[in-house]
Amino acid sequence: MVWQALMTLSIRRKSSDPGFGEELTISRREILEVLGWKNASTPARRWVMDLLLDLKRAEIELQTPRHTCYESLISSIKVDKITGRIRIHISEQTLALLTDEVACIDLTRKRSLGRDPLTLWLHDFISSQHNDPARMIPWAVDALRTLSGSTKPLAKFRASLKKAAAALTTCESPLLTKWRIDDQDRLVYTKTKTRVVFLPAPALEVQVAKSWHEQQVKAAQEQRERIIL
């Protein structure tokens, strides 16, 4: 959730300032506010810092037909000992994964759901699905089991899925308005709208230009590799 808070803040900055780069300057109090916390005590701020350090050690693995790429979630963290503000460096390659359209996760609602992993995962997964009721695709229970990474037998997973869906229907600001498991063993649902942010055209132009440049560099490197081989 702290990572999602950083992405939420980065998206806000990017939307208002297309020239926003890779470094986010922020306070721990601002992160807590995005998470919906009203408590910004010393233990709460220490909790945020501990999780930021965990994120610094985390990586994204991205598979392409030719390469396996590893990117750090956070490249570096600098803490101003006087002001307490934090400079968090997130690489352009990581931010580029957001492309031009981003579903904004309701972190206040998510925090109210507790700690059940499947409920939290289903919240994010359903949030990312289409807002148009006509395009809300039913999902096979077994497919959701695979996507969620669950190792439970199908019957036990189905029971857990029902509890998770019920939680998303009865929580504050419910995400699901209706749901059921149909006779084809699919989760059929309708959801409330998820806010979607479209990055402004100037930001897209910069991103496309950088992407084109990177493609040219990569092509040149591959050409040299073929010549050497």
Buried (B, 14 or more C-beta within 10 A) or exposed (E): BBBBBBBBBBBBBBBEEBEBEBBBEBBBBBBBBBBBBEEBEEEBBEBBBEBBEEBBEEEEEEEEEEEEEEBBBBBEBEBEEEEEBBEBBBBEBBBEEBEEEBBBBBBBBBEEBEEBEBBBBBBBEBBEBEEEEEEBEBBEBEEBBEEBEBEBEEEEBBEBBBEBBEBBBEBEEEBBEEBEBEEEEBBBBEBBEBEEBEBBEEBBEBBEEEEEEEEEEEEEEEEEEEEEE
